[in-house]
């Protein structure tokens, strides 16, 4: 039985659970949905869940710095998503190429991938790590819903990225 370590952080005042394995980050819940959403992706019968700060601390610190605008990348590994297909992984990889603080339209993303927008939307809806694959950078999605977040969280994350902060330690090193 594979062990999955879990923890939680706050994103704009909303609780978000995340899980990691020995391979890396493998899940980020939708805001305020709760732990039960993890079970939709990783059934209890197949995995052992452990609340272990020691295993999740590196991820928690990196996520918090990112959410405070103190880092522009999440430099930690992502788990291999065995249940995803090649097309989904291509969409997620393309979204990860959108630079920090920038956005791309859904239509442009679909054109770059040579896929219908419905295929891009479908891949976005099933992405297990919406925060590490920055869905908030994809704009002009029309009335599409189900991207694992809401408009408020997307706007908050774009705002964080529009005004990055530098840690005091980094400023002292440069002086």
SULVEN-V94281 format. One line per field, one symbol per residue. psi: psi as a letter, one per 30 degrees, with the letter a starting at -180 (. if undefined). burial: b if it has 24 or more other C-alpha atoms within 12 Angstrom, else e. Layout:
psi->???
burial->???
This chain:
psi->kkkkklallkjhgkkkklllafeakfkklkkgelfffefeejkefflkkkjjeeffeeeeeeeeeefggfkgljillklkifflleeeeeeeeeeffkkkfllkleeeeeeefhlleeeeeeeefgkfifefjifffjlhgbgklggfaleeeeeeeeeeffiklkkeeeeeef.
burial->eebbbbbbbbbeeeebbbbbbeebbbbbbbbeeebebbbebbeeeeeebeeeeebbeebbbbbbbbbbbbbbbbeeebeebeeeeebbbbbbbbbbebebbbbbebeebbeeeeeebebbbbbbbbbbbbbbbbbbbbbebeeeeebbbbbebbebbbebbeeeeeeeeeeeeee
